[in-house]
C-alpha cells in the first residue's frame, strides 16, 4: 500500500492514520447522501449529546454534482446530531457575493462556521474576521492561505490525486511496453489552487519516469465544459495513449466527446470517484479504466468536527484534547478490481 492509498491526519508536519470515511463524487444530479457518508458513530464517546452548538454553513451553489454532494452531506450530517442547529447562507454567484452573505453569519454569532469558499484566497479576509470575532472557522476544500484564518482546514489531497493518476497511467503504459507515450490532461478550473496542485502532482510523477503531457485543456467541472474541451483535445491529437481527466462530473462530457469522435485507442483515468464513474469502470465498456478519489464526504466530517470544536471536545480516538488543525484525505485509486468495494460509498 503506497502513501497515497491511505487516509492521513496531519498534526503540523506529522502524519498518523485516521478513520475518515471516503465516498465518491456524483453526476450532475443532486443525490441523497448514503448512510456511510453521514452516519454518526453509534454509542458512547463523541456521539453522545453534548452542549448545543449552532453551526453556520456556506458553499457555492451546485453547478455540478460534487458541490451538490458537499451541501447535501453537510445538511445530513448536522441532522444526525440532536445537539446541532444548522444555519446555511447562500453563497451567491462569486466570492464577493459569498463574502457579503457571510457577514450576516458573523452577526448571528454561531458557535462555529463551516465554509467552502468560492475562492480560498479571496475569502481569506472573512476567515480572519470571523476568527477575530471569536468564531472558529472550519475551512473546507478550497484552502485559505493564512493559517490564522481558520481553526481547522479539511480538504482532499489534490497533489496526491495527480500522483495517483500518473502512477496508474505509468504502470499501464509500461505494462503495454509504450516508451514514448502521448499523454493528455483535461483539468478543472485553472484559477483554483487545487487544480494547479493536481496538475503539479501529475507532472512531477510523470517526469520521474521521463514522461510528459503532450496537450492540456482546462474545463470547468461541468459536463458541457468537459465535452467542449475534450472535443478540442481530440482534434489536436490524432493519436493518444492516455488521458487524465481531473473531475468525473465533467468526465461525463469528456466520454460523450470521445464517443462522438469514435476514438478508443487510449485509456482514461478520472478524478473524484463518482458512482457513475465507478459503475463505468466496473462494466469495463468505455475507455475509463480508473478514477482517483476526492471525496465530498469531507463535508460530513467537517460538520462532525465543527460540532466537537463548538463543544470544546477532542476526537475520541486521539490522545490530544482538541481537534487537530489540519486534516487531509488521501487520494485512492479505484479500478475494475476494487470498484465493488467503493460503490457503497458513492452517491
DOGU-953992 format. One record per atom (N, C-alpha, C, CB): y, z, x. Coordinates in steps of 0.2 Angstrom, whole numbers, padded with zeros to 4 digits, always signed. Each point is the difference from the previous one (the first is absolute). Glycine has a CB too. Example, Ala and Ser with C-alpha at 12.3 -4.5 7.8 and 13.67 -1.06 7.14 Angstrom:
BEGIN
-0028+0039+0066;+0006+0000-0004;+0006+0000+0004;-0006+0006-0009;+0011-0010+0007;+0006+0001+0004;+0005+0003-0004;-0003-0010+0006;
//
This chain:
BEGIN
-0006+0000+0004;+0006+0000-0004;+0006+0000+0004;-0006+0006-0009;+0011-0011+0008;+0006+0000+0005;+0005+0004-0003;-0003-0011+0003;+0009+0012+0001;+0005+0005-0002;+0003-0003-0007;+0002+0003+0012;-0002-0009-0013;+0003-0003-0006;-0005+0000-0006;+0007-0007+0007;-0013+0010-0006;-0004+0001-0006;+0000+0007-0003;-0007-0010+0004;+0011+0014-0001;+0000+0007-0002;+0007+0001-0003;-0008+0004+0009;+0008+0001-0014;+0007+0003-0002;+0003+0004+0005;-0004-0001-0012;+0010+0001+0013;+0003+0005+0005;+0006+0004-0004;-0003-0009+0009;+0003+0015-0006;+0005+0005-0002;+0004+0001+0006;-0006+0005-0010;+0013-0006+0010;+0004+0001+0007;+0004+0006+0000;+0000-0012+0001;-0001+0016+0004;+0004+0006+0001;+0004-0001+0006;-0008+0008-0006;+0014-0011+0006;+0004-0002+0006;-0004-0006+0003;+0004+0012+0002;-0007-0011+0004;-0004-0006+0003;-0007+0001-0001;+0009-0001+0008;-0012+0007-0010;-0007+0001-0001;-0003-0002-0006;+0002+0010+0007;-0008-0012-0007;-0003-0003-0006;-0007+0004-0001;+0005-0011+0002;-0006+0013-0009;-0006+0003-0002;-0002-0003-0006;+0003+0011+0005;-0010-0011-0007;-0002-0003-0005;+0002+0003-0007;-0010-0003+0007;+0011-0001-0012;+0003+0003-0006;-0004-0004-0006;+0011+0003+0005;-0012+0001-0011;-0004-0004-0005;+0005-0003-0005;-0009+0009+0002;+0014-0013+0000;+0004-0003-0005;-0004-0006-0002;+0011+0004+0006;-0011-0005-0013;-0004-0005-0003;+0003-0006+0000;-0005+0008-0007;+0002-0014+0009;+0003-0006+0000;-0003-0004-0007;+0000+0000+0013;+0005-0005-0015;-0002-0004-0005;+0003-0007+0001;+0000+0010-0008;-0002-0015+0004;+0002-0007+0002;+0007-0001-0004;-0012-0003+0002;+0014-0003+0000;+0006-0003-0003;-0002-0004-0007;+0006-0001+0011;-0001-0002-0014;-0002-0003-0007;+0003-0007+0000;-0001+0012-0005;-0001-0015-0001;+0003-0006-0001;+0007+0001-0003;-0011-0005-0002;+0014+0000-0001;+0007+0001-0003;+0000+0004-0006;+0003-0011+0005;-0008+0012-0008;+0000+0004-0006;+0000+0007+0001;-0006-0009-0006;+0010+0013+0002;-0001+0007+0001;-0006+0003-0002;+0012+0001-0002;-0015+0004+0005;-0007+0002-0001;+0001+0008-0001;-0006-0010+0006;+0001+0013-0009;-0001+0007-0001;-0003+0003+0006;-0001-0001-0012;+0003+0006+0016;-0003+0002+0006;-0007+0003-0002;+0012+0003+0005;-0016-0004+0000;-0007+0003-0001;+0000+0007+0001;-0005-0011+0004;+0000+0015-0006;-0001+0007+0001;+0000+0001+0007;-0006+0001-0010;+0003-0005+0014;+0000+0001+0008;+0007+0000+0003;-0011-0005+0000;+0016+0001-0003;+0006+0000+0003;+0005+0006-0002;-0001-0012+0000;-0001+0015-0006;+0005+0005-0002;-0003+0007-0001;+0006-0009-0006;-0012+0010+0006;-0004+0006-0001;+0003+0006+0004;-0010-0007-0004;+0012+0012+0001;+0001+0006+0004;-0006+0004+0002;+0011+0001-0006;-0011+0003+0011;-0006+0003+0002;-0002+0005-0005;+0003-0001+0012;-0010+0002-0013;-0002+0004-0005;-0002+0007+0002;-0005-0010-0005;+0008+0015+0002;-0002+0007+0001;+0003+0003+0007;-0010-0002-0007;+0014+0007+0006;+0001+0004+0006;+0006-0004+0004;-0012+0005+0000;+0014-0001+0006;+0005-0003+0004;+0006-0002-0003;-0010-0003+0007;+0012-0003-0004;+0007-0003-0002;+0000-0002-0007;+0002-0003+0011;-0008+0002-0014;+0000-0003-0007;+0002+0005-0005;-0009-0008+0003;+0008+0015-0002;+0002+0005-0004;+0008+0000-0002;-0010+0007+0005;+0011-0007-0011;+0008+0000-0002;+0004+0005+0004;-0004-0004-0012;+0010+0002+0014;+0004+0004+0003;+0007+0000-0003;-0006-0002+0011;+0011+0003-0007;+0007+0000-0002;+0002-0007-0003;+0003+0009+0008;+0000-0009-0014;+0002-0006-0003;+0005-0004+0005;-0001+0005-0012;-0001-0011+0012;+0004-0005+0005;+0002-0006-0003;-0006+0004+0009;+0013-0006-0008;+0003-0006-0003;+0000-0005+0006;+0007+0006-0009;-0010-0012+0008;-0001-0005+0005;+0004-0006-0003;-0011+0004+0005;+0017-0006-0001;+0003-0006-0002;-0003-0006+0004;+0011+0007-0002;-0011-0013-0001;-0004-0005+0002;+0004-0007-0001;-0011+0006-0002;+0011-0010+0007;+0003-0007+0000;-0004-0005+0004;+0012+0005-0002;-0013-0011-0001;-0003-0005+0004;+0003-0007-0003;-0011+0007+0002;+0011-0012+0002;+0002-0006-0003;-0004-0003-0006;+0004-0003+0012;+0000-0001-0016;-0004-0002-0006;-0006-0005+0002;+0011+0000-0006;-0016+0000+0002;-0006-0003+0002;+0001-0008-0001;-0006+0010-0004;+0007-0013+0010;+0000-0007+0001;-0006-0003+0002;+0012+0001+0002;-0017+0004+0000;-0007-0002+0002;-0004+0006-0001;+0004-0009+0008;-0011+0008-0008;-0005+0005-0002;+0000+0006+0004;-0006-0009-0004;+0008+0008+0011;-0001+0006+0004;+0006+0005-0002;-0005-0007+0009;+0011+0005-0010;+0005+0004-0002;-0001+0003-0007;+0008-0007+0006;-0011+0003-0011;-0002+0003-0006;-0005+0006+0001;+0002-0011-0006;-0007+0010+0010;-0005+0005+0001;+0004+0006+0003;-0009-0008+0002;+0014+0008+0002;+0003+0005+0003;+0003+0005-0005;+0003-0007+0010;+0000+0004-0015;+0003+0004-0005;-0005+0003-0005;+0010-0007+0001;-0015+0003-0003;-0005+0002-0004;-0004+0006+0003;-0001-0012-0005;-0001+0011+0011;-0003+0006+0004;+0004+0006+0000;-0006-0009+0007;+0012+0008-0006;+0005+0006+0001;+0000+0004-0007;+0007-0006+0009;-0006+0002-0014;+0000+0003-0007;-0006+0003-0002;+0008-0008-0003;-0014+0005+0004;-0007+0003-0001;-0001+0006+0004;-0004-0012-0003;+0006+0012+0009;-0002+0006+0004;+0005+0006-0002;-0003-0008+0009;+0009+0007-0011;+0004+0005-0003;-0003+0003-0006;+0010-0006+0005;-0012+0001-0009;-0003+0003-0007;-0006+0004+0001;+0004-0010-0005;-0008+0009+0011;-0006+0004+0001;+0002+0008+0002;-0005-0011+0004;+0011+0012-0003;+0002+0007+0001;+0004+0003-0005;+0000-0002+0012;-0002+0008-0015;+0003+0003-0005;+0007+0004+0002;-0011+0002-0005;+0012-0002+0012;+0006+0004+0002;+0005-0005+0003;-0007+0009+0003;+0006-0016-0004;+0005-0005+0002;+0003-0003-0006;-0007-0002+0010;+0014+0002-0009;+0004-0004-0005;+0003-0006+0004;+0004+0010-0006;-0006-0016+0004;+0002-0007+0003;+0006-0003-0003;-0013-0001+0003;+0018+0000+0001;+0006-0004-0002;+0001-0006+0004;+0005+0011-0003;-0005-0017+0000;+0001-0006+0004;+0006-0003-0002;-0012-0002+0000;+0015-0001+0005;+0007-0004-0001;-0001-0007+0002;+0006+0010+0002;-0003-0015-0006;-0001-0007+0002;+0003-0002+0007;+0001-0002-0013;-0005-0002+0016;+0002-0002+0007;+0006-0005+0000;-0012+0003+0004;+0012-0007-0009;+0005-0006+0000;-0002-0006+0004;+0009+0009-0001;-0005-0013+0002;-0002-0007+0002;+0000+0000+0008;+0004-0005-0010;+0000+0010+0013;+0000+0000+0007;+0002+0007+0003;+0004-0012+0000;-0003+0012+0006;+0001+0007+0003;+0006+0004-0002;-0006-0005+0010;+0011+0001-0011;+0006+0003-0003;+0000+0003-0007;+0006-0008+0007;-0010+0004-0011;-0001+0002-0007;-0005+0006+0000;+0002-0011-0004;-0007+0011+0008;-0004+0006+0001;+0004+0006+0002;-0010-0007+0002;+0014+0006+0003;+0004+0006+0003;+0004+0003-0006;+0001-0006+0012;+0002+0002-0016;+0004+0002-0005;-0004+0004-0005;+0008-0009+0001;-0014+0007-0003;-0004+0003-0005;-0002+0007+0003;-0004-0011-0004;+0002+0011+0011;-0002+0006+0003;+0005+0006+0000;-0008-0007+0007;+0014+0005-0007;+0005+0005+0000;+0000+0005-0006;+0007-0008+0006;-0010+0005-0012;-0001+0004-0006;-0006+0005+0001;+0005-0010-0007;-0009+0008+0011;-0006+0005+0002;+0003+0006+0004;-0008-0010+0000;+0012+0009+0004;+0003+0006+0004;+0003+0004-0004;+0001-0007+0010;+0003+0004-0015;+0004+0005-0005;-0005+0004-0004;+0009-0009+0000;-0015+0006-0002;-0005+0004-0004;-0003+0005+0004;-0002-0010-0007;+0002+0010+0014;-0003+0005+0004;-0007+0001-0001;+0011+0006+0000;-0015-0011+0001;-0007+0001+0000;-0003+0004+0006;-0001-0011-0007;-0005+0013+0007;-0002+0004+0005;-0002-0004+0006;-0005+0008-0008;+0003-0015+0007;-0002-0004+0005;+0001-0007-0003;-0009+0007+0005;+0011-0012+0000;+0001-0007-0002;-0005-0004+0003;+0012+0002-0002;-0016-0006-0001;-0004-0005+0003;+0003-0007-0001;-0011+0007-0002;+0012-0011+0008;+0004-0006-0001;-0004-0005+0004;+0011+0006-0001;-0012-0012-0002;-0002-0006+0003;+0007-0004+0000;-0013+0000-0003;+0016-0001+0009;+0007-0004-0001;-0001-0007+0000;+0005+0009+0006;+0000-0013-0008;+0000-0007+0000;+0000-0002+0008;+0006-0001-0011;-0002+0005+0015;+0000-0001+0007;+0001+0007+0003;+0005-0012-0001;-0009+0014+0006;+0000+0006+0003;+0007+0001+0004;-0012+0001+0000;+0014-0006+0003;+0006+0001+0004;+0006+0001-0004;-0005-0007+0009;+0006+0003-0015;+0005+0000-0004;+0001+0007-0004;-0001-0013-0001;-0005+0016-0001;+0000+0006-0004;-0001+0006+0005;-0005-0006-0009;+0005+0005+0015;+0000+0006+0005;+0005+0005-0002;-0004-0007+0009;+0010+0005-0010;+0006+0004-0002;-0001+0005-0006;+0008-0008+0005;-0012+0005-0010;-0002+0004-0006;-0005+0006+0002;+0002-0010-0007;-0006+0008+0011;-0005+0005+0003;+0004+0006+0003;-0009-0009+0001;+0013+0007+0004;+0004+0005+0003;+0004+0004-0005;+0001-0007+0010;+0002+0004-0015;+0004+0004-0005;-0004+0005-0004;+0008-0010-0001;-0014+0007-0001;-0004+0005-0004;-0003+0005+0004;-0003-0009-0007;+0001+0008+0013;-0002+0006+0005;+0005+0005+0001;-0008-0008+0005;+0014+0005-0004;+0006+0005+0001;+0002+0004-0006;+0004-0008+0008;-0006+0005-0014;+0001+0004-0006;-0006+0005-0002;+0007-0010-0004;-0012+0010+0009;-0005+0005-0001;-0006-0003-0004;+0008+0009+0001;-0008-0015-0002;-0006-0004-0004;-0004-0003+0005;+0007-0001-0010;-0013+0003+0011;-0005-0003+0005;-0001-0007-0003;-0005+0010+0003;+0004-0015+0002;-0001-0007-0002;-0007-0002+0003;+0013-0003-0001;-0017+0000-0004;-0006-0003+0003;+0001-0008+0000;-0007+0009-0005;+0008-0012+0011;+0001-0007+0001;-0006-0004+0000;+0010+0003+0007;-0011-0007-0012;-0006-0004-0001;+0000-0007+0002;-0002+0008-0010;-0002-0010+0014;-0002-0007+0002;+0006-0003+0005;-0006-0001-0011;+0012+0000+0008;+0005-0004+0004;+0004+0006+0003;+0001-0010-0007;-0002+0010+0014;+0002+0006+0004;+0008+0001+0001;-0011-0001+0005;+0013+0007-0006;+0007+0002+0002;+0000+0000+0008;+0002+0007-0011;+0003-0010+0015;+0000+0001+0007;+0001+0007+0003;+0003-0012+0000;+0001+0016-0004;+0002+0006+0002;-0005+0006-0003;+0012-0004+0001;-0015+0007+0004;-0005+0005-0002;+0004+0006-0004;-0007-0003+0010;+0013+0004-0009;+0004+0005-0004;+0001-0002-0007;+0006+0003+0010;-0008-0009-0012;+0001-0003-0007;-0006+0002-0004;+0008-0009+0004;-0013+0012-0002;-0006+0001-0004;-0004+0006+0003;-0001-0012-0003;-0002+0016-0002;-0004+0005+0001;-0007-0002+0002;+0007+0007-0008;-0009-0012+0004;-0007-0003+0002;+0001-0008-0001;-0006+0010-0004;+0003-0013+0009;-0001-0008-0001;-0007-0001+0000;+0011-0002+0006;-0013-0002-0011;-0007-0002-0001;+0000-0008-0001;-0003+0011-0006;-0001-0014+0010;+0000-0007-0001;-0007-0003+0003;+0013+0000+0002;-0014-0007-0003;-0005-0003+0003;+0001-0002+0007;-0003-0004-0011;-0002+0002+0014;+0000-0001+0007;+0001-0008+0001;-0008+0010+0003;+0015-0012-0003;+0001-0007+0000;-0002-0003+0006;+0010+0002-0007;-0008+0001+0013;-0002-0003+0006;-0008-0001+0000;+0010+0005+0006;-0013+0001-0008;-0008+0000+0000;-0002-0006-0005;+0000+0012+0002;+0003-0014-0007;-0002-0005-0004;-0001-0007+0004;+0006+0005-0010;+0000-0006+0014;+0000-0006+0004;-0006+0000+0005;+0012-0001-0001;-0013+0007+0004;-0006+0001+0005;-0006-0001-0004;+0006+0008+0007;-0007-0005-0012;-0007-0001-0004;-0001-0007-0002;+0001+0011-0004;+0004-0015+0002;+0000-0007-0002;-0002-0004+0006;+0008+0002-0010;-0004-0001+0015;-0002-0004+0006;-0006+0001+0003;+0012+0000+0003;-0015+0007-0003;-0006+0001+0003;-0006-0003-0004;+0005+0011+0003;-0004-0011-0010;-0005-0004-0003;+0000-0008+0001;+0001+0009-0009;+0005-0011+0010;+0000-0008+0001;-0002-0001+0007;+0010-0001-0008;-0009+0005+0013;-0002-0002+0007;-0008+0001+0000;+0011+0005+0005;-0014+0000-0009;-0007+0000+0000;-0003-0006-0003;+0001+0013-0001;+0002-0015-0004;-0003-0006-0004;+0000-0006+0004;+0003+0005-0011;+0003-0006+0014;+0001-0006+0004;-0004+0000+0006;+0012+0000-0003;-0013+0006+0007;-0005+0000+0005;-0007-0001-0002;+0008+0008+0006;-0010-0006-0012;-0007-0001-0002;-0001-0007-0001;+0000+0011-0005;+0005-0015+0003;+0000-0007-0002;+0001-0004+0007;+0004+0002-0012;-0003+0001+0017;+0001-0003+0007;+0006-0004+0000;-0012-0001+0001;+0018+0003-0005;+0006-0004+0000;+0005+0003+0006;-0002-0003-0013;+0003+0000+0018;+0004+0003+0005;+0008-0002+0000;-0011-0001+0007;+0013-0004-0010;+0007-0002-0001;+0002-0001-0007;-0001-0005+0011;+0001+0011-0015;+0000-0001-0007;+0007-0001-0003;-0009+0008-0001;+0010-0011-0005;+0006-0001-0003;+0001+0006-0005;+0000-0013+0001;+0004+0018+0000;+0001+0006-0004;+0006+0000-0004;-0007+0006+0008;+0007-0005-0014;+0006+0000-0004;+0002+0007-0003;-0002-0012-0003;+0008+0013+0001;+0002+0007-0003;+0004-0001-0006;-0001+0005+0012;+0000-0002-0017;+0005+0000-0006;+0002+0007-0001;-0006-0010-0006;+0012+0012+0008;+0002+0007+0000;+0003+0001-0007;+0002+0000+0013;+0001+0006-0013;+0003+0003-0006;+0008-0001+0001;-0009+0008-0003;+0013-0004+0000;+0007+0000+0001;+0002+0001+0007;+0002+0004-0012;+0001-0008+0015;+0001+0000+0008;+0006+0005+0001;-0004-0011+0001;+0008+0013-0005;+0005+0005+0001;-0002+0007+0000;+0008-0008-0005;-0014+0009+0003;-0003+0007+0000;-0003+0002+0006;-0002-0001-0012;+0003+0007+0014;-0003+0002+0007;-0008+0000-0001;+0010+0007+0002;-0012-0006-0008;-0008+0000+0000;-0003-0006+0001;+0001+0009-0009;+0003-0015+0007;-0003-0007+0001;+0000-0001+0008;+0004-0004-0012;+0002+0006+0015;+0001-0001+0007;-0006+0004+0004;+0013-0002-0002;-0014+0008+0000;-0006+0004+0003;-0007-0004-0001;+0007+0011-0002;-0008-0013-0004;-0006-0004-0001;-0001-0006+0005;+0000+0004-0012;+0005-0008+0012;+0000-0005+0004;-0001+0002+0008;+0007-0007-0008;-0003+0012+0010;-0001+0002+0007;-0007+0002+0001;+0012+0004+0000;-0015+0000-0004;-0007+0002+0001;-0005-0006+0000;+0003+0011-0005;-0001-0016+0001;-0004-0006+0000;+0000-0004+0007;+0002+0000-0013;+0005-0001+0015;+0001-0004+0006;-0003+0004+0006;+0011-0005-0005;-0010+0012+0005;-0002+0003+0006;-0007+0000+0001;+0009+0008-0001;-0013-0008-0004;-0007+0000+0000;-0003-0007+0002;+0000+0010-0008;+0003-0015+0005;-0002-0007+0002;+0001-0001+0007;+0003-0004-0012;+0003+0006+0014;+0002-0001+0007;-0005+0003+0005;+0012+0000-0003;-0015+0006+0001;-0005+0003+0005;-0006-0005+0001;+0004+0011-0004;-0005-0016-0001;-0006-0004+0001;+0003-0008+0002;-0007+0008-0008;+0013-0008+0010;+0003-0006+0001;+0001-0005-0005;-0004+0001+0011;+0004+0002-0017;+0002-0004-0006;+0007+0001-0003;-0012+0001-0003;+0014-0006-0001;+0007+0001-0003;+0001-0004-0006;+0004+0001+0011;+0001+0001-0015;+0001-0003-0007;+0003-0007+0001;+0002+0012-0005;-0005-0017+0002;+0003-0007+0001;+0006-0001-0005;-0011-0004+0003;+0011+0007-0009;+0005-0001-0005;+0000+0006-0004;-0002-0012+0000;+0008+0015-0002;+0001+0006-0004;+0005-0002-0005;-0003+0008+0010;+0002-0006-0016;+0004+0000-0006;+0001+0007-0003;-0004-0012-0002;+0010+0013-0001;+0002+0007-0003;+0000-0002-0007;+0006+0005+0010;-0010-0001-0014;+0001+0000-0008;+0003+0006-0002;-0011-0007-0001;+0010+0009-0006;+0004+0005-0003;-0005+0005-0004;+0010-0007+0000;-0016+0008+0002;-0005+0004-0003;-0001-0002-0007;+0004+0009+0007;-0002-0015-0009;-0002-0003-0007;-0004-0006+0000;+0011+0005-0004;-0014-0006-0002;-0005-0006+0000;+0004-0006+0001;-0007+0006-0008;+0013-0007+0005;+0003-0006+0001;+0002-0002+0007;+0005+0002-0012;-0002+0004+0015;+0002-0001+0007;-0006-0002+0005;+0010+0008-0002;-0016-0004+0000;-0006-0002+0004;-0002-0007-0001;-0003+0012-0001;+0003-0015-0005;-0002-0006-0001;+0005-0005+0004;-0005+0003-0011;+0011-0002+0010;+0005-0004+0003;+0000+0000+0008;+0008+0002-0010;-0009+0003+0013;+0000+0001+0007;-0007-0003+0003;+0008+0010+0000;-0013-0009-0004;-0007-0002+0002;+0000-0008+0000;-0005+0011-0004;+0008-0014-0001;+0000-0007-0001;+0004-0003+0006;+0000+0001-0012;+0005+0002+0014;+0004-0003+0006;-0004+0001+0006;+0011+0003-0006;-0014+0003+0007;-0004+0001+0006;-0006-0005+0001;+0003+0012-0001;-0006-0013-0005;-0006-0005+0000;+0003-0007+0002;-0006+0007-0009;+0012-0009+0007;+0002-0006+0001;+0002-0001+0008;+0005-0001-0012;-0003+0007+0015;+0002+0000+0007;-0006+0000+0005;+0010+0006-0004;-0015-0004+0001;-0006+0001+0005;-0006-0004-0004;+0004+0011+0005;-0006-0017-0002;-0005-0004-0003;-0007+0003+0002;+0007-0010+0001;-0007+0015+0004;-0007+0003+0001;+0002+0008+0001;-0006-0011+0005;+0002+0015-0008;+0001+0007+0001;-0007+0004+0001;+0011+0000-0007;-0011+0005+0011;-0006+0003+0001;+0000+0007-0004;-0002-0005+0012;+0008+0008-0012;+0000+0007-0003;+0007+0001-0003;-0009+0005+0007;+0010-0001-0012;+0006+0002-0003;+0000+0007-0001;+0002-0011-0006;+0004+0015+0007;+0001+0006-0002;+0005+0000-0005;-0004+0005+0011;+0003-0003-0017;+0005+0001-0005;+0001+0007-0001;-0003-0010-0006;+0009+0013+0006;+0002+0007+0001;-0002+0004-0007;+0009-0003+0008;-0009-0001-0014;+0001+0004-0006;-0005-0004-0005;+0012+0004+0002;-0016+0000-0005;-0005-0003-0005;+0003-0002-0007;-0009+0007+0006;+0015-0004-0007;+0004-0003-0006;+0002-0007+0001;+0004+0012-0003;-0001-0013+0008;+0002-0007+0002;-0006-0004+0002;+0012+0004+0004;-0017-0001-0002;-0006-0004+0001;-0003-0004-0005;-0002+0009+0008;+0003-0006-0015;-0002-0004-0005;+0003-0007+0000;-0001+0010-0007;+0008-0010+0008;+0003-0007+0001;-0002-0004+0006;+0010+0005-0006;-0012-0001+0012;-0002-0003+0006;-0007-0004-0002;+0006+0009+0007;-0010-0006-0010;-0007-0003-0002;+0001-0006-0005;-0005+0012+0002;+0010-0011-0006;+0001-0006-0005;+0003-0006+0004;+0003+0008-0009;+0001-0007+0014;+0003-0005+0004;-0006-0003+0004;+0011+0005+0001;-0015-0001+0002;-0006-0003+0004;-0005-0004-0005;+0001+0010+0008;-0002-0007-0014;-0004-0004-0004;+0003-0007-0002;-0005+0011-0005;+0011-0011+0004;+0004-0006-0002;+0000-0005+0006;+0007+0006-0008;-0007-0004+0014;+0000-0004+0006;-0007-0002+0002;+0010+0005+0004;-0015-0002-0008;-0007-0001+0002;-0002+0001+0007;+0000-0009-0009;+0002+0015+0011;-0001+0001+0007;-0005+0006+0001;+0012-0004+0003;-0017+0004+0001;-0004+0005+0001;-0003+0001+0007;-0003-0001-0012;+0006-0002+0017;-0003-0001+0007;+0002+0007+0003;+0001-0012+0000;+0002+0017-0003;+0002+0006+0003;-0002+0006-0004;+0010-0006+0005;-0010+0012-0002;-0001+0006-0004;+0007+0004+0000;-0013+0000+0003;+0013+0004-0008;+0007+0004-0001;-0002+0008+0000;+0005-0010-0006;+0000+0014+0008;+0000+0007-0001;+0006+0002-0004;-0006+0001+0011;+0005+0003-0016;+0005+0002-0004;+0003+0007+0002;-0005-0006-0009;+0010+0009+0005;+0003+0006+0002;+0001+0004-0006;+0005-0005+0010;-0006+0012-0009;+0001+0005-0005;-0006+0002-0004;+0011-0004-0001;-0016+0000+0000;-0006+0001-0004;+0000+0001-0007;-0002+0006+0010;+0004-0012-0013;+0000+0000-0008;-0007+0000-0002;+0011-0006+0000;-0012+0008-0006;-0007-0001-0004;-0002-0007+0000;+0002+0011-0007;+0003-0015+0005;-0002-0007-0001;-0002-0003+0007;+0009-0001-0009;-0005+0003+0015;-0002-0003+0006;-0007+0003+0002;+0012+0000+0003;-0014+0006-0005;-0006+0003+0002;-0006-0004-0004;+0005+0011+0002;-0003-0013-0008;-0005-0003-0004;-0001-0007+0002;+0003+0006-0010;+0002-0010+0013;+0000-0006+0003;-0005+0000+0006;+0012-0003-0005;-0010+0008+0009;-0004+0001+0006;-0007+0001-0001;+0010+0005+0006;-0012-0001-0011;-0007+0002-0002;-0003-0007-0002;+0003+0012-0003;+0000-0016-0001;-0003-0006-0003;-0001-0005+0005;+0006+0003-0011;-0002-0003+0016;+0000-0004+0006;+0000-0008-0002;-0007+0009+0006;+0012-0010-0011;+0001-0007-0002;+0007-0003+0001;-0009+0002-0008;+0012+0001+0013;+0007-0002+0002;+0000+0000+0008;+0006+0003-0012;+0000-0005+0014;+0001+0001+0008;+0001+0007+0001;+0005-0012+0001;-0003+0017-0006;+0002+0007+0002;-0007+0003+0002;+0010+0000-0008;-0010+0003+0014;-0006+0003+0002;+0001+0008+0002;-0004-0011+0004;+0010+0013-0004;+0001+0007+0001;+0007+0002-0002;-0008+0000+0010;+0010+0006-0011;+0007+0002-0001;+0000+0007+0004;+0001-0006-0012;+0005+0008+0014;+0001+0006+0003;+0005+0005-0004;-0001-0006+0011;-0001+0012-0012;+0003+0004-0005;+0007+0003+0002;-0011+0003-0003;+0015-0003-0003;+0006+0004+0000;+0001+0002-0007;+0005-0007+0010;-0007+0014-0010;-0001+0002-0007;+0006+0003-0004;-0011+0002+0005;+0012-0004-0011;+0005+0003-0005;-0002+0007-0002;+0003-0012-0003;-0009+0014+0004;-0002+0007-0001;+0004+0005+0004;-0011-0004-0003;+0015+0001+0008;+0004+0005+0004;+0006+0003-0005;-0002-0007+0010;+0003+0004-0016;+0005+0003-0005;-0003+0006-0003;+0005-0011-0002;-0012+0011+0001;-0003+0005-0003;+0000+0006+0005;-0008-0007-0007;+0007+0006+0013;+0000+0005+0005;+0007+0003+0001;-0010-0006+0006;+0015+0001-0006;+0007+0002+0000;+0002+0005-0005;+0002-0011+0005;-0005+0010-0011;+0002+0005-0005;-0004+0007+0001;+0002-0010-0008;-0008+0009+0010;-0004+0007+0001;+0004+0004+0006;-0011-0006-0004;+0013+0002+0009;+0003+0004+0005;+0007+0002-0001;-0007-0007+0008;+0011+0003-0012;+0006+0003-0003;-0001+0006-0004;+0005-0012+0000;-0010+0012-0004;-0001+0006-0004;-0001+0006+0005;-0005-0007-0009;+0001+0007+0014;-0001+0005+0005;+0006+0002+0004;-0012-0004+0001;+0016-0001+0000;+0007+0002+0004;+0004+0004-0005;-0001-0011+0007;+0001+0009-0013;+0004+0003-0005;-0002+0007-0001;+0003-0011-0006;-0009+0012+0006;-0003+0007-0001;-0001+0004+0007;-0006-0005-0010;+0009+0002+0015;-0001+0003+0007;-0007+0002+0002;+0012+0004-0002;-0016-0009+0001;-0007+0001+0002;-0002-0005+0005;-0003+0005-0011;-0002-0004+0015;-0003-0005+0004;-0006-0003-0003;+0004+0006+0010;-0007-0011-0006;-0006-0003-0002;-0006+0004+0001;+0005-0011+0003;-0009+0012-0008;-0005+0006+0001;-0006-0001+0005;+0002+0001-0012;-0003-0008+0014;-0005-0001+0005;+0003+0001+0007;-0005-0008-0008;+0012+0009+0009;+0003+0001+0006;+0002+0007+0002;+0004-0012-0001;-0004+0013+0007;+0002+0007+0002;+0007+0001+0000;-0009+0000+0008;+0013-0005-0007;+0007+0001-0001;+0003+0002-0007;+0001-0009+0009;+0004+0013-0009;+0002+0002-0006;+0005-0004-0004;-0001+0011+0005;+0003-0017-0002;+0004-0005-0004;-0003-0007+0000;+0010+0007+0003;-0008-0011-0007;-0002-0007+0000;+0003-0003+0006;+0000-0001-0013;-0004-0003+0016;+0003-0004+0006;+0006-0004-0001;-0012+0001+0005;+0015-0003+0001;+0006-0004-0001;-0002-0008-0001;+0006+0008+0008;-0011-0010-0006;-0002-0007+0000;-0007-0001-0001;+0010-0003+0007;-0012-0002-0012;-0006-0002-0001;-0001-0008+0000;-0002+0011-0007;-0003-0013+0010;-0001-0007+0001;-0007-0002-0002;+0009-0001+0009;-0010-0003-0014;-0006-0002-0002;-0003-0006+0003;+0003+0004-0011;-0008-0004+0015;-0002-0005+0004;-0003-0006-0004;-0003+0008+0009;+0003-0014-0006;-0002-0006-0003;-0007-0001+0001;+0011-0005+0001;-0015+0004-0006;-0007-0002+0000;-0002-0007-0002;-0002+0012-0002;-0003-0015+0005;-0002-0007-0001;-0005+0000-0005;+0003-0003+0011;-0002-0001-0017;-0005-0001-0005;-0003-0007+0001;+0006+0008-0008;-0012-0008+0008;-0004-0007+0001;-0005+0000-0006;+0002+0000+0013;-0006-0005-0013;-0005-0001-0005;-0005+0005+0000;+0001-0012+0001;-0003+0015+0006;-0005+0005+0001;+0002+0007-0003;-0003-0007+0010;+0010+0008-0010;+0002+0007-0003;+0004+0000-0006;-0001+0004+0012;+0002-0010-0015;+0005+0000-0006;-0002+0004-0005;+0002-0012+0003;-0009+0013-0004;-0002+0004-0006;+0002+0007+0001;-0010-0008-0002;+0011+0010+0008;+0002+0007+0001;+0007+0002-0002;-0008+0000+0009;+0012-0006-0009;+0007+0001-0001;+0002-0002-0007;+0002-0002+0012;-0006-0002-0015;+0002-0002-0007;+0002+0006-0005;-0008-0010+0002;+0005+0016-0001;+0001+0005-0004;+0007+0003+0001;-0012+0003-0001;+0015-0005+0007;+0007+0003+0001;+0005-0005-0001;-0005+0006+0009;+0003-0012-0012;+0005-0005-0002;+0003+0001-0007;-0007-0008+0007;+0011+0004-0009;+0003+0001-0006;+0002-0007-0003;+0004+0012+0003;
//
